[in-house]
Amino acid sequence: MRDRSESVRLEGLDLARFLAFAGMLLVNFRLAMMGPVADQGWSHWFDLLEGRASATFVTLAGVGLSVAAARGAFDTLRRATWRRAAFLLVLGLLNYSVFVADILHYYACYFALGVCCLGWRNRSLHILIGLLVAGFVVLVCLLDYGKGWDWTTLGYADFWSFPGFARNLLFNGWHPLLPWLAFFVLGIRLGRLQLGDAATQRRLMICGALAMLLAHGLSVGLRTLLAAHPGLYGLLGTAPIPPVPLYMLAGGGAACLVLGACLWLGQQLARRPGMSRHCLAVFTRAGRQTLTLYIAHILLGMGALEALGMLGSQSPQLVLLASLLFCTGAVLYANLWSRWFERGPMEMLMRKVAG
């Protein structure tokens, strides 16, 4: 039986997962409804979520795996993780045929590789994070980052060929292993902290916020300082494409901030009886079904947008409205489903197929 601190901690993680999913939903709906060039009015505020929500989602996956590893039975956990990674890889490749910005096939590789790091010391994890980030910088200086891309449509020409798939997966896809695996490894490291401790939660929030401010401040300052060297401009950004070091710092900071805030809020609400605890449960139930909701927002959400003729050239206000409607529907569904089942449909299928 779990002790109280572990129960609270897991509720905070589920809340964070739902918030990360909601952010990804908004970014993906924006991409589908407004296209690759989306600079209408206040829509630039969506840029604050772009790459941060998905980085948080990946980091939380590492946290979850690390928390599971703390219970022991490494060999069993590794085998189960590899089977589930294979399931996610197949599911992600099927999903890619519908939505080219799919994250699941990358997600599968993070799990397959990340589970091998569970026995590593903290210092080794820190070094690996640094090597992944630095390795991408080396590759982006040596190789053509734009190879395979059609930036007007955001399509990837040779994805289904072996060279194109490998290049996309490792280097220049939406969420390539170099350097995105660093977020997953960061999650493994964070999962070793005393996440139920209030002081840890405060440190996560403070350090996360400072990391984001530092990344954006350095980006603005260095771009101004090096304005005479336009070739360096792309290496000094905080946007997720390309995922250069300052973006990685900002994305990791966002993940720490969200994790700490959700753990703290979950702890506060869980300690209060009645409505507060009920409100927390409403969102954590959805947070336990993020795989199902991710697939649903593509097949059902974007499918409905396509049927209504709402793909492309829409206003940011309509993007926000569509996202809020889908999130509301997702929360209602998750709470209704949870009356009869502990896991979502896709989570149940993955457990049945992969164990």
Secondary structure, DSSP 8 states (H G I E B T S, - for coil): ---HHHHHHHHHHHHHHHHHHHHHHHHHHHHHHH-S---SGGGGGGGGTTTHHHHHHHHHHHHHHHHHHTTS-HHHHHHHHHHHHHHHHHHHHHHHTT-TT--HHHHHHHHHHHGGGTTS-HHHHHHHHHHHHHHHHHHHHHS-TTTTEETTTTEETTTTSHHHHHHIIIIISSS-HHHHHHHHHHHHHHTTS-TT-HHHHHHHHHHHHHHHHHHHHHHHHHHHHTTT-GGGGGGG--SSSS--HHHHHHHHHHHHHHHHHHHHHHHHHHTSTTHHHHHHHHHHHHHTTHHHHHHHIIIIIIHHHHHTT-SSS--HHHHHHHHHHHHHHHHHHHHHHTTT-SS-HHHHHHHHHH-
